Amino acid sequence: MTARTMLQARKIVKSYGELTVLDGLDFDVEHGEVVCLLGPSGSGKSTLLRCLNRLEKPDAGVVSVDGEIIGYRHAEGRLHELQGRELARQRADIGMVFQRFNLFPHRTILENVIEGPRVVRKESREASVAHARELLDRVGLAAKVDAYPNHLSGGQQQRVAIARALAMRPKLMLFDEPTSALDPELVGEVFAVMKDLARDGMTMIVVTHEMGFARDVADRVLFMDGGHIVEQGTPEDVIGNPRAERTRAFLARVN
């Protein structure tokens, strides 16, 4: 792992019964890089994200973020698997935004955003509230701090979910098709926030079917199929001039 490598995944395998979803994946992501994962449904993209932050335990392989092996700690010359609070503290460095917003419906927007920093990071209420207000202002929702999730549109709820992930001050952000549950007219407002994060140098891995976003924002695109990385490169290479027949067939359907 180089001084500029944020994430390193080596030989990641994940199976469910006889179905191998990830079959020995290897890839790196550099500090400040935006990587988009493309591929058909069932190709392993979402499972890969969940293995990167240990929401799913890989059957084999190692994931390191900023030089730290996810899910383990070194002690007395051995690796010891992390559980519970130790794992939660480590996972706090990896923000995750899901297809569904997963906000607490009985708590205000502000309360949703400060929950993680208060519980996991043990921040003071004063500090966490101040940071949450800054983040909600950044995603255009400063006026909604006292609103409840069901009073917001889907796009607004997803922007709250992004602010909630950022409140943990993560080193890396993972996005699992963050606009797939939104009406088409709300997609742009979420992508605008993500583009702003990219401009500010946030390291991001994004599962998406939105080719326009991948072309505009990604530094690198990985096309996955059948649990393998079929090809990777710049958006111009992979989307504009794919080498693999499987990639060409997929893009012909989605473009």
C-alpha positions as a Markdown table, in Angstrom:
| # | Residue | x | y | z |
|---|---|---|---|---|
| 1 | Met | 0.0 | 0.0 | 0.0 |
| 2 | Thr | 1.5 | 3.3 | -1.1 |
| 3 | Ala | 1.4 | 6.6 | 0.8 |
| 4 | Arg | -1.5 | 7.7 | -1.5 |
| 5 | Thr | -3.5 | 4.5 | -1.4 |
| 6 | Met | -6.7 | 4.9 | 0.7 |
| 7 | Leu | -8.3 | 1.4 | 0.1 |
| 8 | Gln | -6.7 | -1.9 | -0.9 |
| 9 | Ala | -8.8 | -5.0 | -1.5 |
| 10 | Arg | -7.0 | -8.3 | -2.1 |
| 11 | Lys | -8.5 | -11.6 | -3.2 |
| 12 | Ile | -12.0 | -10.8 | -1.9 |
| 13 | Val | -14.3 | -13.9 | -2.0 |
| 14 | Lys | -17.9 | -14.0 | -0.9 |
| 15 | Ser | -20.4 | -16.9 | -1.5 |
| 16 | Tyr | -23.9 | -17.6 | -0.5 |
| 17 | Gly | -24.3 | -21.4 | -0.5 |
| 18 | Glu | -23.1 | -22.6 | -3.9 |
| 19 | Leu | -23.4 | -19.1 | -5.5 |
| 20 | Thr | -20.0 | -17.3 | -5.6 |
| 21 | Val | -20.9 | -13.6 | -5.7 |
| 22 | Leu | -17.3 | -12.2 | -5.5 |
| 23 | Asp | -14.6 | -14.4 | -6.9 |
| 24 | Gly | -11.1 | -13.1 | -5.8 |
| 25 | Leu | -11.4 | -9.4 | -6.5 |
| 26 | Asp | -8.3 | -7.2 | -6.3 |
| 27 | Phe | -8.3 | -3.4 | -6.6 |
| 28 | Asp | -6.9 | -0.2 | -5.0 |
| 29 | Val | -8.4 | 3.2 | -4.6 |
| 30 | Glu | -6.2 | 6.2 | -4.1 |
| 31 | His | -6.7 | 9.2 | -1.8 |
| 32 | Gly | -9.2 | 11.6 | -3.3 |
| 33 | Glu | -10.1 | 9.2 | -6.2 |
| 34 | Val | -13.7 | 8.7 | -7.3 |
| 35 | Val | -14.3 | 5.2 | -8.5 |
| 36 | Cys | -17.7 | 4.1 | -10.1 |
| 37 | Leu | -18.7 | 0.5 | -10.1 |
| 38 | Leu | -20.8 | -0.5 | -13.1 |
| 39 | Gly | -22.4 | -3.8 | -14.0 |
| 40 | Pro | -25.7 | -5.7 | -14.3 |
| 41 | Ser | -27.8 | -6.6 | -11.3 |
| 42 | Gly | -26.4 | -9.6 | -9.5 |
| 43 | Ser | -22.8 | -8.8 | -10.6 |
| 44 | Gly | -21.6 | -8.4 | -7.0 |
| 45 | Lys | -21.4 | -4.6 | -6.8 |
| 46 | Ser | -23.5 | -4.0 | -3.7 |
| 47 | Thr | -22.0 | -7.1 | -2.0 |
| 48 | Leu | -18.5 | -5.7 | -2.6 |
| 49 | Leu | -19.4 | -2.4 | -0.9 |
| 50 | Arg | -20.8 | -4.3 | 2.1 |
| 51 | Cys | -17.6 | -6.4 | 2.3 |
| 52 | Leu | -15.4 | -3.2 | 2.2 |
| 53 | Asn | -16.9 | -1.8 | 5.4 |
| 54 | Arg | -17.5 | -5.3 | 7.0 |
| 55 | Leu | -21.3 | -5.2 | 6.9 |
| 56 | Glu | -20.7 | -8.5 | 5.2 |
| 57 | Lys | -17.7 | -10.7 | 6.3 |
| 58 | Pro | -15.7 | -11.9 | 3.2 |
| 59 | Asp | -15.1 | -15.6 | 3.1 |
| 60 | Ala | -11.5 | -14.9 | 2.1 |
| 61 | Gly | -9.4 | -11.9 | 1.4 |
| 62 | Val | -8.3 | -8.7 | 3.1 |
| 63 | Val | -9.5 | -5.1 | 3.0 |
| 64 | Ser | -7.3 | -2.3 | 4.2 |
| 65 | Val | -8.4 | 1.4 | 4.6 |
| 66 | Asp | -5.6 | 4.0 | 5.2 |
| 67 | Gly | -3.3 | 1.2 | 6.2 |
| 68 | Glu | -5.6 | -0.5 | 8.7 |
| 69 | Ile | -7.0 | -4.0 | 8.1 |
| 70 | Ile | -10.8 | -3.7 | 8.4 |
| 71 | Gly | -12.3 | -6.2 | 10.9 |
| 72 | Tyr | -9.1 | -6.9 | 12.6 |
| 73 | Arg | -6.4 | -5.5 | 15.0 |
| 74 | His | -2.8 | -6.5 | 15.4 |
| 75 | Ala | -1.9 | -7.7 | 18.9 |
| 76 | Glu | 1.0 | -9.8 | 20.1 |
| 77 | Gly | 2.1 | -10.5 | 16.5 |
| 78 | Arg | -1.3 | -11.9 | 15.5 |
| 79 | Leu | -4.5 | -10.6 | 13.9 |
| 80 | His | -7.6 | -10.7 | 16.2 |
| 81 | Glu | -11.1 | -10.3 | 14.7 |
| 82 | Leu | -13.0 | -7.3 | 15.9 |
| 83 | Gln | -16.6 | -7.5 | 17.2 |
| 84 | Gly | -19.2 | -5.1 | 18.5 |
| 85 | Arg | -18.0 | -1.6 | 19.6 |
| 86 | Glu | -14.5 | -2.1 | 18.3 |
| 87 | Leu | -15.7 | -2.9 | 14.9 |
| 88 | Ala | -18.2 | 0.0 | 15.0 |
| 89 | Arg | -15.4 | 2.4 | 15.8 |
| 90 | Gln | -13.3 | 1.1 | 12.9 |
| 91 | Arg | -16.3 | 1.2 | 10.5 |
| 92 | Ala | -16.9 | 4.8 | 11.4 |
| 93 | Asp | -14.1 | 5.8 | 9.1 |
| 94 | Ile | -16.1 | 4.4 | 6.2 |
| 95 | Gly | -19.3 | 6.3 | 5.4 |
| 96 | Met | -22.1 | 4.4 | 3.6 |
| 97 | Val | -25.1 | 5.8 | 1.8 |
| 98 | Phe | -27.7 | 3.1 | 0.8 |
| 99 | Gln | -30.4 | 3.0 | -1.8 |
| 100 | Arg | -33.0 | 3.5 | 0.9 |
| 101 | Phe | -32.4 | 6.4 | 3.3 |
| 102 | Asn | -32.8 | 4.4 | 6.6 |
| 103 | Leu | -33.5 | 7.5 | 8.6 |
| 104 | Phe | -35.0 | 7.3 | 12.1 |
| 105 | Pro | -38.6 | 8.4 | 11.4 |
| 106 | His | -39.3 | 9.4 | 15.0 |
| 107 | Arg | -36.3 | 11.8 | 15.2 |
| 108 | Thr | -35.7 | 15.1 | 13.6 |
| 109 | Ile | -33.3 | 15.6 | 10.8 |
| 110 | Leu | -30.8 | 17.2 | 13.2 |
| 111 | Glu | -31.2 | 14.3 | 15.7 |
| 112 | Asn | -30.6 | 11.8 | 12.8 |
| 113 | Val | -27.3 | 13.4 | 11.9 |
| 114 | Ile | -25.9 | 13.7 | 15.4 |
| 115 | Glu | -26.7 | 10.1 | 16.5 |
| 116 | Gly | -23.6 | 8.5 | 15.1 |
| 117 | Pro | -21.0 | 11.1 | 16.4 |
| 118 | Arg | -22.7 | 11.1 | 19.8 |
| 119 | Val | -22.9 | 7.3 | 20.2 |
| 120 | Val | -19.8 | 6.0 | 18.3 |
| 121 | Arg | -17.4 | 9.0 | 18.4 |
| 122 | Lys | -18.5 | 10.1 | 21.9 |
| 123 | Glu | -18.6 | 13.7 | 20.7 |
| 124 | Ser | -20.2 | 16.3 | 22.9 |
| 125 | Arg | -23.7 | 17.4 | 22.0 |
| 126 | Glu | -22.5 | 20.9 | 21.4 |
| 127 | Ala | -19.8 | 19.8 | 19.0 |
| 128 | Ser | -22.0 | 17.3 | 17.1 |
| 129 | Val | -24.8 | 19.8 | 16.7 |
| 130 | Ala | -22.5 | 22.5 | 15.4 |
| 131 | His | -21.0 | 20.0 | 12.9 |
| 132 | Ala | -24.4 | 18.7 | 11.9 |
| 133 | Arg | -25.7 | 22.2 | 11.2 |
| 134 | Glu | -22.7 | 22.9 | 8.9 |
| 135 | Leu | -23.3 | 19.7 | 7.0 |
| 136 | Leu | -27.0 | 20.2 | 6.6 |
| 137 | Asp | -26.3 | 23.7 | 5.3 |
| 138 | Arg | -23.8 | 22.2 | 2.9 |
| 139 | Val | -26.4 | 19.8 | 1.5 |
| 140 | Gly | -29.0 | 22.6 | 1.2 |
| 141 | Leu | -31.2 | 21.6 | 4.2 |
| 142 | Ala | -30.3 | 24.2 | 6.9 |
| 143 | Ala | -33.9 | 25.2 | 7.1 |
| 144 | Lys | -35.0 | 21.6 | 7.8 |
| 145 | Val | -33.1 | 20.8 | 11.0 |
| 146 | Asp | -36.3 | 20.4 | 13.0 |
| 147 | Ala | -38.3 | 18.6 | 10.4 |
| 148 | Tyr | -39.0 | 14.9 | 10.5 |
| 149 | Pro | -38.1 | 12.5 | 7.6 |
| 150 | Asn | -41.7 | 12.0 | 6.4 |
| 151 | His | -42.0 | 15.7 | 5.8 |
| 152 | Leu | -39.1 | 15.6 | 3.3 |
| 153 | Ser | -39.0 | 14.5 | -0.3 |
| 154 | Gly | -36.9 | 11.4 | -1.3 |
| 155 | Gly | -34.1 | 13.6 | -2.6 |
| 156 | Gln | -34.0 | 15.6 | 0.6 |
| 157 | Gln | -34.0 | 12.4 | 2.7 |
| 158 | Gln | -31.1 | 11.1 | 0.7 |
| 159 | Arg | -29.2 | 14.4 | 1.2 |
| 160 | Val | -29.8 | 14.0 | 5.0 |
| 161 | Ala | -28.4 | 10.5 | 4.7 |
| 162 | Ile | -25.2 | 11.9 | 3.1 |
| 163 | Ala | -24.9 | 14.5 | 5.8 |
| 164 | Arg | -25.4 | 11.8 | 8.4 |
| 165 | Ala | -22.5 | 9.7 | 6.9 |
| 166 | Leu | -20.3 | 12.8 | 6.7 |
| 167 | Ala | -21.0 | 13.6 | 10.3 |
| 168 | Met | -18.7 | 10.7 | 11.3 |
| 169 | Arg | -15.8 | 12.4 | 9.5 |
| 170 | Pro | -15.1 | 9.4 | 7.3 |
| 171 | Lys | -11.9 | 8.8 | 5.3 |
| 172 | Leu | -13.9 | 7.0 | 2.6 |
| 173 | Met | -17.5 | 7.3 | 1.3 |
| 174 | Leu | -19.4 | 4.3 | -0.2 |
| 175 | Phe | -22.6 | 5.0 | -2.2 |
| 176 | Asp | -24.8 | 2.0 | -3.2 |
| 177 | Glu | -27.0 | 3.3 | -6.0 |
| 178 | Pro | -28.0 | 6.4 | -4.0 |
| 179 | Thr | -30.5 | 7.6 | -6.6 |
| 180 | Ser | -32.2 | 4.4 | -7.6 |
| 181 | Ala | -35.1 | 4.9 | -5.2 |
| 182 | Leu | -35.7 | 8.5 | -6.3 |
| 183 | Asp | -38.1 | 10.0 | -8.8 |
| 184 | Pro | -36.1 | 11.2 | -11.9 |
| 185 | Glu | -36.5 | 14.9 | -11.1 |
| 186 | Leu | -34.9 | 14.4 | -7.7 |
| 187 | Val | -31.7 | 12.6 | -8.9 |
| 188 | Gly | -29.9 | 15.8 | -9.8 |
| 189 | Glu | -30.0 | 17.3 | -6.3 |
| 190 | Val | -28.3 | 14.3 | -4.8 |
| 191 | Phe | -25.7 | 14.1 | -7.6 |
| 192 | Ala | -25.0 | 17.8 | -7.1 |
| 193 | Val | -24.0 | 17.1 | -3.5 |
| 194 | Met | -21.9 | 14.1 | -4.5 |
| 195 | Lys | -20.1 | 16.2 | -7.2 |
| 196 | Asp | -19.3 | 18.8 | -4.5 |
| 197 | Leu | -17.8 | 16.1 | -2.3 |
| 198 | Ala | -15.7 | 14.9 | -5.3 |
| 199 | Arg | -14.4 | 18.5 | -5.9 |
| 200 | Asp | -13.4 | 18.7 | -2.3 |
| 201 | Gly | -11.3 | 15.6 | -2.6 |
| 202 | Met | -13.4 | 13.0 | -0.8 |
| 203 | Thr | -12.4 | 9.5 | -1.7 |
| 204 | Met | -15.6 | 7.8 | -3.0 |
| 205 | Ile | -16.7 | 4.4 | -4.4 |
| 206 | Val | -20.1 | 4.7 | -6.1 |
| 207 | Val | -22.3 | 1.9 | -7.4 |
| 208 | Thr | -24.5 | 3.5 | -10.1 |
| 209 | His | -26.4 | 3.0 | -13.3 |
| 210 | Glu | -26.2 | 6.7 | -14.1 |
| 211 | Met | -23.7 | 6.8 | -17.0 |
| 212 | Gly | -23.8 | 10.6 | -17.1 |
| 213 | Phe | -22.6 | 10.8 | -13.5 |
| 214 | Ala | -19.9 | 8.3 | -14.1 |
| 215 | Arg | -18.6 | 10.1 | -17.1 |
| 216 | Asp | -18.6 | 13.5 | -15.4 |
| 217 | Val | -17.3 | 12.6 | -11.9 |
| 218 | Ala | -15.4 | 9.3 | -11.9 |
| 219 | Asp | -11.6 | 9.2 | -12.1 |
| 220 | Arg | -11.9 | 5.5 | -12.8 |
| 221 | Val | -14.6 | 3.1 | -13.8 |
| 222 | Leu | -14.7 | -0.6 | -12.9 |
| 223 | Phe | -17.1 | -2.8 | -14.9 |
| 224 | Met | -18.2 | -6.0 | -12.9 |
| 225 | Asp | -19.9 | -9.1 | -14.1 |
| 226 | Gly | -20.2 | -12.5 | -12.4 |
| 227 | Gly | -18.2 | -11.5 | -9.4 |
| 228 | His | -15.2 | -10.4 | -11.5 |
| 229 | Ile | -13.8 | -7.0 | -12.6 |
| 230 | Val | -14.1 | -7.4 | -16.3 |
| 231 | Glu | -12.3 | -4.2 | -17.2 |
| 232 | Gln | -11.4 | -0.9 | -15.7 |
| 233 | Gly | -10.0 | 2.5 | -16.8 |
| 234 | Thr | -11.0 | 6.0 | -17.3 |
| 235 | Pro | -14.7 | 6.8 | -18.1 |
| 236 | Glu | -13.5 | 7.6 | -21.7 |
| 237 | Asp | -12.0 | 4.2 | -22.0 |
| 238 | Val | -14.6 | 2.0 | -20.3 |
| 239 | Ile | -17.8 | 3.8 | -21.2 |
| 240 | Gly | -16.6 | 5.5 | -24.4 |
| 241 | Asn | -14.5 | 2.7 | -25.9 |
| 242 | Pro | -14.9 | -0.6 | -24.0 |
| 243 | Arg | -12.6 | -3.4 | -24.8 |
| 244 | Ala | -14.7 | -6.4 | -23.5 |
| 245 | Glu | -17.7 | -7.7 | -25.4 |
| 246 | Arg | -19.6 | -8.1 | -22.1 |
| 247 | Thr | -19.0 | -4.4 | -21.3 |
| 248 | Arg | -20.2 | -3.4 | -24.7 |
| 249 | Ala | -23.3 | -5.5 | -24.4 |
| 250 | Phe | -24.2 | -3.9 | -21.0 |
| 251 | Leu | -23.6 | -0.4 | -22.2 |
| 252 | Ala | -25.7 | -0.9 | -25.3 |
| 253 | Arg | -28.7 | -1.6 | -23.0 |
| 254 | Val | -28.2 | 1.2 | -20.5 |
| 255 | Asn | -27.1 | 4.1 | -22.7 |
